[in-house]
Amino acid sequence: MTVVDTDRIDMADISDERTLDGMFEWLEPTPEGYKVEIVEGNVYMSPQRDTHWRIILGIIRQLLPRYEENRLLSDVRIDLPGHLNGFASDVAALSPDAVKGEDGRWRYQDIEFVAEVISKATAANDYGIKKAVYATAGVPVYLIVDPYTGTWHLHTLPKEDEYRSVLSLDFGTPVDLTSTVVGLTLATDAFPRD
C-alpha cells in the first residue's frame, strides 16, 4: 500500500483561461495562412481563402469611418463566455473606450460588432454555437456572410443565448446598421461568391 503525503500534492490549475492559454500554446506556431480557434474545447484550423479575405477586407474598409483602426480586429483571439471558447472572429469592432484585460487580450465586453464569413468546414460553428456564445456575451450586432449562398444574416437584440432579431437578405442588398451601435450601412454588392 502506497501512502501519499497530501500536504505535498499541488492542485492543478483547471481554470478555462489557463487551459485555453495552454491549448493555444500547444498549437504554436500556427502554419502561415491558417486561422486557429477553439470552440467549446475543440480546435479548428481553417486556411484563409481569397474570397473569404476579400469579404473581410470589404467589411473592414466600410467600418473605418466609424471605428479607429486600432479598434478593428481580424483573426485576433478573444476569450468568450462558456467552456473553452477562444474565438478569432473574422471581423470584430471594439467600442472606443475598449481596454485590454490583465492578460493583455481584448475583452469580449467591449465588442460592438462581429462578422463571420462562412467557411464550409466551420459553417456549423458560425450558425450555431458561436452565434449562441456571441449572444450570451451580449455582442449587439452579429453578421454572418455566406459566399456560398450569396446571402448575409444580421443578428441583433441579444438575450441570453439567442438573438431576438434576425434579417437575412441577398448580396447586393445593403446591411442597414444605422439603428444599431454601429450606426452605418454596409454595401454588399461587391462581395464575391464561392
ZILINUR-V262728 format. One record per residue. N is the residue number from 1. RES is the residue in one small letter. SS is DSSP state (a for helix, b for strand, c for the rest). PHI is phi in whole degrees, -180 to 180 (* if undefined). D_FIRST is the distance of its C-alpha to the first C-alpha in Angstrom with 2 decimals. Layout:
N/RES/SS/PHI/D_FIRST + N/RES/SS/PHI/D_FIRST
This chain:
1/m/c/*/0.00 + 2/t/c/-94/3.79 + 3/v/c/-103/6.52 + 4/v/c/-109/9.74 + 5/d/c/-83/13.06 + 6/t/a/-67/15.15 + 7/d/a/-71/18.27 + 8/r/a/-104/18.15 + 9/i/c/-84/17.85 + 10/d/c/-91/21.38 + 11/m/c/-78/22.51 + 12/a/c/-72/24.52 + 13/d/c/-79/28.18 + 14/i/c/-112/28.88 + 15/s/c/-68/32.55 + 16/d/a/-58/35.03 + 17/e/a/-59/37.13 + 18/r/a/-64/34.41 + 19/t/a/-67/33.38 + 20/l/a/-61/37.06 + 21/d/a/-58/37.55 + 22/g/a/-62/34.70 + 23/m/a/-63/36.08 + 24/f/a/-66/39.56 + 25/e/a/-63/38.38 + 26/w/a/-63/36.76 + 27/l/c/-86/40.13 + 28/e/c/-90/42.18 + 29/p/c/-79/44.54 + 30/t/c/-76/46.06 + 31/p/c/-58/48.58 + 32/e/c/-58/52.11 + 33/g/c/88/53.94 + 34/y/b/-117/50.87 + 35/k/b/-110/49.78 + 36/v/b/-120/46.12 + 37/e/b/-136/45.00 + 38/i/b/-120/41.81 + 39/v/b/-120/42.55 + 40/e/c/51/39.77 + 41/g/c/83/37.21 + 42/n/b/-97/39.11 + 43/v/b/-91/40.74 + 44/y/b/-126/44.41 + 45/m/b/-118/46.47 + 46/s/b/-126/50.18 + 47/p/b/-74/52.94 + 48/q/c/-77/55.88 + 49/r/c/-106/58.98 + 50/d/a/-57/62.59 + 51/t/a/-59/63.55 + 52/h/a/-56/60.47 + 53/w/a/-65/61.22 + 54/r/a/-63/64.93 + 55/i/a/-68/64.24 + 56/i/a/-57/61.79 + 57/l/a/-62/64.38 + 58/g/a/-61/67.10 + 59/i/a/-67/65.14 + 60/i/a/-60/64.34 + 61/r/a/-58/67.99 + 62/q/a/-76/69.15 + 63/l/a/-84/66.71 + 64/l/c/-57/67.94 + 65/p/c/-64/70.89 + 66/r/c/-100/68.50 + 67/y/c/-120/65.40 + 68/e/c/-67/65.22 + 69/e/a/-53/63.64 + 70/n/a/-75/60.65 + 71/r/a/-111/59.94 + 72/l/b/-113/59.86 + 73/l/b/-123/56.70 + 74/s/c/-142/55.96 + 75/d/c/60/52.55 + 76/v/c/-106/50.99 + 77/r/c/-63/47.52 + 78/i/b/-135/47.48 + 79/d/b/-82/44.37 + 80/l/b/-120/45.20 + 81/p/c/-61/43.65 + 82/g/c/105/41.10 + 83/h/c/-83/37.93 + 84/l/c/52/38.08 + 85/n/b/-114/41.87 + 86/g/b/-118/43.27 + 87/f/b/-92/46.80 + 88/a/c/-123/49.42 + 89/s/c/-57/52.52 + 90/d/c/-60/55.58 + 91/v/b/-142/57.62 + 92/a/b/-134/56.62 + 93/a/b/-112/59.17 + 94/l/b/-105/58.05 + 95/s/c/-61/59.95 + 96/p/c/-60/62.16 + 97/d/c/-99/59.97 + 98/a/c/-61/56.67 + 99/v/c/-134/54.20 + 100/k/b/-78/51.01 + 101/g/c/-77/47.79 + 102/e/c/-61/45.61 + 103/d/c/-82/43.87 + 104/g/c/84/47.26 + 105/r/c/-108/47.70 + 106/w/b/-65/50.39 + 107/r/c/-95/49.53 + 108/y/a/-64/50.00 + 109/q/a/-64/51.83 + 110/d/a/-98/54.72 + 111/i/b/-77/55.33 + 112/e/b/-104/58.74 + 113/f/b/-151/59.09 + 114/v/b/-133/56.99 + 115/a/b/-125/58.35 + 116/e/b/-120/56.38 + 117/v/b/-100/58.23 + 118/i/c/-64/56.90 + 119/s/c/-115/55.27 + 120/k/a/-56/54.84 + 121/a/a/-69/51.15 + 122/t/a/-121/50.23 + 123/a/a/-58/53.01 + 124/a/a/-60/50.71 + 125/n/a/-65/48.87 + 126/d/a/-65/52.19 + 127/y/a/-81/53.62 + 128/g/c/-113/50.39 + 129/i/a/-63/47.33 + 130/k/a/-66/48.99 + 131/k/a/-61/51.96 + 132/a/a/-65/49.73 + 133/v/a/-68/47.81 + 134/y/a/-61/51.13 + 135/a/a/-64/52.45 + 136/t/a/-59/49.37 + 137/a/c/-74/49.82 + 138/g/c/80/53.44 + 139/v/c/-65/55.05 + 140/p/c/-67/58.68 + 141/v/b/-135/59.93 + 142/y/b/-125/58.10 + 143/l/b/-115/60.21 + 144/i/b/-105/59.18 + 145/v/b/-115/61.55 + 146/d/b/-116/61.51 + 147/p/c/-72/63.52 + 148/y/c/-80/62.99 + 149/t/c/-102/64.82 + 150/g/c/68/66.99 + 151/t/b/-129/65.93 + 152/w/b/-128/64.41 + 153/h/b/-133/62.54 + 154/l/b/-97/62.79 + 155/h/b/-116/60.21 + 156/t/b/-136/60.98 + 157/l/b/59/60.29 + 158/p/b/-68/56.48 + 159/k/b/-146/55.00 + 160/e/c/55/51.29 + 161/d/c/-109/50.19 + 162/e/b/-146/53.64 + 163/y/b/-102/57.08 + 164/r/b/-80/59.92 + 165/s/b/-123/62.64 + 166/v/b/-136/62.70 + 167/l/b/-131/65.71 + 168/s/b/-122/65.82 + 169/l/b/-142/68.84 + 170/d/b/-85/69.95 + 171/f/c/-54/70.22 + 172/g/c/105/73.63 + 173/t/c/-93/73.22 + 174/p/c/-64/72.36 + 175/v/b/-92/69.21 + 176/d/b/-83/70.71 + 177/l/c/-110/68.34 + 178/t/c/-67/71.11 + 179/s/c/-93/69.88 + 180/t/c/-110/66.33 + 181/v/c/-62/65.00 + 182/v/c/-69/65.74 + 183/g/c/71/69.46 + 184/l/c/-149/70.83 + 185/t/b/-116/71.47 + 186/l/b/-103/69.82 + 187/a/c/-78/72.04 + 188/t/c/-121/70.44 + 189/d/c/-65/73.42 + 190/a/c/-95/72.33 + 191/f/c/-65/68.74 + 192/p/c/-76/68.33 + 193/r/c/-114/66.97 + 194/d/c/-103/64.59
